[in-house]
């Protein structure tokens, strides 16, 4: 089992916002958005499934991220789409916080 990839410090991610981790770091097909709510961090593929917009640029609130382009909403826990115009779920990735550092496990389910 992998130890994950250290991708950020918790304090690098503003509360209620996100940052994108480049696919060259993660080895995934898409960049990955790290999204923070309180002391929790969630990871989803960064590109909205409706149109080419970064979920890391969206708004995080009440367990969801809202796409900044057309306001589709995705569940932080499992990527399930919760609001149109998107109709496809976003791919989630496992995250662990250890000692204030955020570790990402690309392509592993949370």
N, C-alpha and C positions, 0 to 999 in steps of 0.2 A: 504494500500500500504506500502511496506517495505521501510525502510530508507537505505537499502543496507548494505553491510559489508565493513568496512574500511580495505583495504588490503595492502595499501602502501602509502608513500608520493610520490608526483610526482618526487621529486629528487632521489628517490630510483631506478627509471627506467632510465637507460642511454638513451640519445637521439639516435634514430635509432636502438634501441635494445629492448629486452624484458626480463621479469622475469616470472617465473612460480609460481602460487599460488596453493598449494596442495589441492587436492580434499577433504581432511579431514576438511579444512577450508571452502570450498565453498559448500560442500554437493552435488557436481555433480559427474557424473560417470567418468569424466576425470579431470586432473589438468586443470587450465585455464591460458593461456598466456596473460599477460598484455603487450601490444606492444606500444611503444611511437614514435610518429612522431611530432616534434616540441613541442607544448604545449598540444597536443591531445594524449589521451590514448584510445586504442581499446582493446577489449577482445575477444579471440577466444579459443575454446577447444585447449589444448596444443599439442595433438598428431596429426601429419600430417595424412591426410586421405589416403595417399598412403602407407606409411610404418612407423614403430615405430621410429619417430624422434620428438624432441621437437621444436615446432614453436617458443618458447621463445628463443631458440638458433639461430634462423634465422636472416635475415637481413631485416630491415624495411626501405622502401624507396618508394616515389611517391604513397603512398596510398596502398601499398602491403607489405606482409611479404613473404620472400622466404625461403623455407625449406632448412636447412643446409645439408640434406642428398642427395636429388636428384633434388633440385632446382624448385620444384613445387611452384607456387605463389598463394596467397590467398588475396582477397580484405579485407582490414582492416574493412571496414564499414559493410559488410554483410557476409563475409566468402566465397564468391563465388570463386571457383577455376578458375585461370586464366592461368595456364600452366601445361602441362603434366610433369610427369607421373600421378599425381593425377587426378581423374575424379569425386570425390565427394567433395562437399562444406564442409568447416569447420563450426561448430556451433558458431555463435556470441552471445555475452552477453552484456547487457547494462552496461555502466560505466558513472559515474559522477565525476567531479573534484570539490571539495569544499574546499576553503581555503588552497590549496596546498596538500590536501589529496585525494586519489583515493578511490572511493566507487564502489563496484561491486554489481550487481544485477543478480546473477546466474539464468540462464534459462529464463531471460527476454530479448526479442528482443530489439536491440538498437533503 
